[in-house]
């Protein structure tokens, strides 16, 4: 499937229609089609983030100012 050809075909269909309900439906799709970044992550990435949250809850972290002092 060539995405560019598909988009052009859709544009042509939209341009040729006089049905306002079709236009409204398309607008609704774009308004509600919001992706959550979490769904795009791999299982490994999700695990690492969740593990980081657990470490913070256990107090296993370093204050940013203390961390930066090591390198200044």
C-alpha positions in Angstrom: 0.0 0.0 0.0 1.4 3.4 -1.0 0.3 5.8 1.7 0.7 8.8 -0.5 -1.6 7.3 -3.2 -4.1 6.4 -0.5 -4.1 10.0 0.9 -4.6 11.4 -2.6 -7.5 9.1 -3.3 -9.1 10.1 0.0 -8.6 13.8 -0.8 -10.3 13.3 -4.1 -13.3 11.5 -2.5 -13.6 14.3 0.1 -13.4 17.0 -2.6 -16.1 15.3 -4.6 -18.6 14.7 -1.8 -21.4 17.0 -0.8 -22.5 14.9 2.1 -21.8 16.9 5.3 -22.2 13.9 7.5 -19.2 12.3 5.8 -17.1 15.4 6.4 -18.3 15.5 10.0 -17.4 11.9 10.5 -13.9 12.4 9.1 -13.4 15.4 11.4 -14.6 13.4 14.4 -12.0 10.6 13.6 -9.2 13.2 13.6 -10.3 14.7 16.8 -10.6 11.4 18.7 -7.6 9.7 17.1 -5.0 10.5 19.7 -2.3 8.0 20.4 -0.9 7.4 23.8 2.9 7.2 23.7 2.8 4.3 26.2 1.1 2.1 23.5 4.1 2.8 21.2 6.7 1.6 23.7 8.3 -1.8 23.6 7.7 -4.1 26.6 11.4 -3.6 27.6 10.9 0.2 27.6 7.7 -0.1 29.7 9.5 -2.3 32.2 12.4 0.2 32.5 10.0 3.0 33.2 8.0 1.0 35.7 11.2 -0.1 37.4 12.3 3.5 37.7 9.0 4.4 39.3 9.6 1.5 41.8 13.1 2.8 42.6 11.8 6.3 43.3 9.1 4.9 45.6 11.8 3.0 47.5 13.9 6.2 47.8 16.6 4.9 45.4 17.4 8.0 43.6 19.9 10.9 43.7 18.8 14.5 43.9 19.7 16.3 40.6 21.7 19.0 42.4 23.8 16.4 44.1 24.3 14.5 40.9 25.4 17.6 39.0 27.9 18.5 41.7 30.0 15.4 40.7 30.5 16.8 37.3 31.0 20.5 37.9 
